[in-house]
Amino acid sequence: DNVDLGDLMFSLCYLPTAGRLTITIIKARNLKAMDITGASDPYVKVSLMCEGRRLKKRKTSTKRNTLNPVYNEAIVFDVPPENIDQINLSIAVMDYDRVGHNEVIGVCQVGNDAESLGRDHWNEMLLYPRKPIAHWHPLAEVR
């Protein structure tokens, strides 16, 4: 049942003094082809979640016609240190479509409530403030 949807590499960096959480979307690889052409037009949508509610969302630019896009785009959220433990980031790699609606290629989560790698990556970021920590995350299907 485990479909290979590809992987996303991003770094997390937290500045407790400024209350700034930066996620830098670096690149993706081996994305699942969503278009009949055998490619996709991927962009990444990052949602700042708190107790299941979406507080803010930002997205990267769209990369045309590729399954291995490179973004190197930083997205910054303001998260005061007293709230960092309630926050999760929900990250979706989307396929942009001019016709119809944009489809989700795959998702991953980081934060206290995330599973395995998503939680480890988050904890590592908290352990080393002010230092960007990058990891590959396998994309999962939307449940």
Disulfide bonds with the S-S distance in Angstrom:
none
